Amino acid sequence: MNIRFYNARVLTMVDGQELFTGEVWVSDNKIAYVGDAIYELRIREYILSTGYQDVNKLHKYAVKFTSGENQAKIIDYLIKENLITEEEISYFKRGRNSGHSKNRRSISVISYKKATGFEAMIGYLYLENKK
C-alpha cells in the first residue's frame, strides 16, 4: 500500500535544486525509514538538551528510547492509553503490516513489526507536517 504526497520533501530537494515536482508515491517501508531518522534526530535533540556531555552516555541514553523493543513498548502504551488518534493508529498498522520482517536475534518478530509501525507513524506525521 502506498500513500501519495504532493511535492514530497524527501524527494524534491537536493543541494537546493528541485528534482521533481508533482505526485510522488512512497512505500510504507520507505516512510518507516524516514520516521526512523526523524525519531532518532528528535531523541538526540532531547538528550543533548538535558546537558549530558559524555558521548558514550549520550548513546546509552538514546538506545533506551530508540531500540526496537522500546519502540514496541511505546506504541503499545500510546494505544492502550488512547494517546494517539485513529488516523495515527492506521498509519502504525500500515507500517506494521507492510510485509517485511527480518529475522533479528535481538528482537522478536512481533516487536520488530510494532517498531516498524511506530516508525511509519512518525514518518507519516513528519511528511504530512503534523506535530
Secondary structure, DSSP 8 states (H G I E B T S, - for coil): -EEEEET-HHHHEETTEE---SEEEEEHHHHHHHHHHHHHHHHHHHHHHTT---HHHHHHHHHHHHSHHHHHHHHHHHHHTT-S-HHHHHHHHHHHTSS-----SSS-HHHHHHHHHHHHHHHHHHHTT--
